[in-house]
Amino acid sequence: MHHTPINICTFSDWYQEWSTYARHSQVDETTKMWAFQNNLPQALNQKILRISLQPTTLVDLVKKAQEFNCNWQIYGESAT
C-alpha cells in the first residue's frame, strides 16, 4: 500500500490494485489517505494540495484524484 506508485498503468487499474492492499492493511483512514497521496505522481498530488477545500475522506480524495487525472489525460498538464 505504501509503495505502489502508478507507473505506466491506468489510474483505474492502479487504484484497483492499491485499494486491495489498503483493504488488507488494517490501518485507519488517515493512514490510507496519506499512503494514497504519497503514491500519486507529484504533479497530481500538487493539484490536490492546491484546492481550497481539501478532501476529508478517502472516497473524496480518490474522486478528486480521478477527476484531475481524467482532465490531465484529456487536456494535458495545463488542466485544472
C-alpha positions in Angstrom: 0.0 0.0 0.0 2.8 2.4 0.8 5.0 1.6 -2.1 2.6 1.2 -5.1 3.2 4.1 -7.4 1.0 4.5 -10.6 3.9 3.9 -13.1 2.6 3.1 -16.5 -0.9 1.6 -15.9 -4.1 3.5 -16.0 -5.4 5.2 -12.9 -8.3 2.8 -12.6 -6.0 -0.3 -12.8 -3.6 1.2 -10.3 -6.4 2.2 -7.9 -7.9 -1.3 -8.0 -4.5 -2.8 -7.1 -3.8 -0.2 -4.4 -7.2 -0.5 -2.8 -6.8 -4.3 -2.5 -3.6 -3.6 -0.5 -5.3 -0.9 1.5 -8.2 -3.2 2.5 -5.9 -5.8 3.8 -3.6 -3.4 5.6 -5.8 -2.9 8.7 -4.8 0.7 9.1 -7.0 3.8 9.7 -8.4 6.0 7.0 -5.9 8.8 7.7 -3.0 6.5 7.0 -4.7 5.2 3.9 -5.2 8.8 2.7 -1.5 9.6 3.3 -0.4 6.4 1.5 -2.7 7.2 -1.4 -1.4 10.7 -1.9 2.2 9.5 -1.4 1.8 7.1 -4.4 0.3 9.7 -6.7 2.6 11.4 -9.3 3.9 14.6 -7.8 2.0 16.9 -10.3 -1.3 15.2 -9.5 -0.6 15.4 -5.7 0.3 19.1 -6.0 -3.1 19.8 -7.8 -4.9 18.2 -4.9 -2.9 20.1 -2.3 -3.8 23.4 -4.0 -7.6 23.1 -3.8 -9.2 25.2 -1.1 -11.5 22.5 0.4 -9.3 19.5 1.0 -10.9 16.1 0.8 -11.6 14.8 4.3 -12.4 11.2 3.4 -10.5 8.6 1.3 -13.6 8.4 -1.0 -13.5 12.1 -1.7 -9.7 12.1 -2.2 -10.0 9.3 -4.7 -12.8 11.1 -6.6 -10.7 14.3 -6.8 -7.6 12.4 -7.9 -9.7 10.7 -10.6 -11.1 14.0 -11.8 -7.7 15.7 -12.0 -6.2 12.6 -13.7 -9.0 12.5 -16.2 -8.6 16.2 -17.0 -4.9 15.6 -17.5 -5.5 12.7 -19.8 -7.9 14.8 -21.9 -6.3 18.2 -21.8 -2.7 17.7 -20.8 -0.8 19.0 -17.8 -2.3 22.6 -18.0 -5.8 21.4 -17.0 -7.0 22.5 -13.6 
